């Protein structure tokens, strides 16, 4: 396994955790949301993050992986500045 894949997945994981927490906060702030809804939102976001990480480690090309890292970083920055 190439080192760049590991570095990219670590960056994706760090940024992804922020997005998981942000999505859970949004689910909590919606009117009528229950603890179950918040937990389900977190689980779905975490599963998607793990799937993207596994695909990045195994089959996706370098260009696609780094584009995903850039999109995740940009999304995290924008969401954290607007919340």
RODO-2510 file (C-alpha; in nm, 4 decimals, decimal comma):
residues 83
     n   res          X          Y          Z
     1     x     0,0000     0,0000     0,0000
     2     x     0,1381     0,3359    -0,1002
     3     x     0,2089     0,5976     0,1640
     4     x     0,0076     0,8637    -0,0173
     5     x    -0,3068     0,6514     0,0174
     6     x    -0,2605     0,6276     0,3924
     7     x    -0,1982     1,0015     0,4224
     8     x    -0,5063     1,0786     0,2126
     9     x    -0,7277     0,8489     0,4202
    10     x    -0,6019     1,0015     0,7455
    11     x    -0,6862     1,3484     0,6134
    12     x    -1,0258     1,2237     0,4985
    13     x    -1,0877     1,0684     0,8398
    14     x    -1,0023     1,3833     1,0327
    15     x    -1,2179     1,6016     0,8103
    16     x    -1,4909     1,3411     0,7975
    17     x    -1,5236     1,3245     1,1745
    18     x    -1,5945     1,6981     1,1747
    19     x    -1,8644     1,6487     0,9116
    20     x    -2,0185     1,3596     1,1071
    21     x    -2,0400     1,5765     1,4174
    22     x    -2,1804     1,8674     1,2146
    23     x    -2,4496     1,6494     1,0594
    24     x    -2,5434     1,5158     1,4037
    25     x    -2,5688     1,8727     1,5358
    26     x    -2,7952     1,9682     1,2467
    27     x    -3,0143     1,6649     1,3126
    28     x    -3,0374     1,7596     1,6805
    29     x    -3,1379     2,1194     1,6021
    30     x    -3,4245     2,0196     1,3738
    31     x    -3,7624     2,0542     1,5351
    32     x    -3,8949     1,7262     1,6669
    33     x    -3,5673     1,5374     1,6398
    34     x    -3,5144     1,2546     1,8839
    35     x    -3,1955     1,0977     2,0127
    36     x    -3,2542     0,8071     1,7784
    37     x    -3,2651     1,0362     1,4776
    38     x    -2,9384     1,1978     1,5800
    39     x    -2,7728     0,8597     1,6331
    40     x    -2,9003     0,7300     1,2997
    41     x    -2,7663     1,0392     1,1240
    42     x    -2,4265     0,9839     1,2837
    43     x    -2,4189     0,6156     1,1908
    44     x    -2,5108     0,6823     0,8285
    45     x    -2,2489     0,9564     0,7964
    46     x    -1,9840     0,7383     0,9610
    47     x    -2,0620     0,4412     0,7350
    48     x    -2,0308     0,6631     0,4277
    49     x    -1,6997     0,7946     0,5584
    50     x    -1,5688     0,4402     0,6128
    51     x    -1,6789     0,3314     0,2635
    52     x    -1,5044     0,6299     0,1044
    53     x    -1,1939     0,5553     0,3111
    54     x    -1,1871     0,1906     0,2087
    55     x    -1,2351     0,2782    -0,1574
    56     x    -0,9563     0,5354    -0,1292
    57     x    -0,7237     0,2758     0,0219
    58     x    -0,7939     0,0103    -0,2377
    59     x    -0,9353     0,0966    -0,5787
    60     x    -0,9666     0,4678    -0,6500
    61     x    -0,7021     0,6430    -0,8558
    62     x    -0,4725     0,9088    -0,7110
    63     x    -0,6535     1,1927    -0,8861
    64     x    -0,9942     1,0848    -0,7544
    65     x    -0,8632     1,0346    -0,4003
    66     x    -0,7040     1,3787    -0,3821
    67     x    -1,0130     1,5402    -0,5349
    68     x    -1,2178     1,3758    -0,2570
    69     x    -0,9725     1,5120     0,0009
    70     x    -1,0028     1,8617    -0,1459
    71     x    -1,3837     1,8460    -0,1527
    72     x    -1,3947     1,7215     0,2054
    73     x    -1,1547     1,9916     0,3226
    74     x    -1,3451     2,2681     0,1439
    75     x    -1,6777     2,1436     0,2781
    76     x    -1,5427     2,1229     0,6336
    77     x    -1,3995     2,4731     0,6174
    78     x    -1,7172     2,6264     0,4770
    79     x    -1,9480     2,4473     0,7218
    80     x    -1,7367     2,5356     1,0236
    81     x    -1,7220     2,9014     0,9239
    82     x    -2,0950     2,9295     0,8568
    83     x    -2,2229     2,7477     1,1646
***
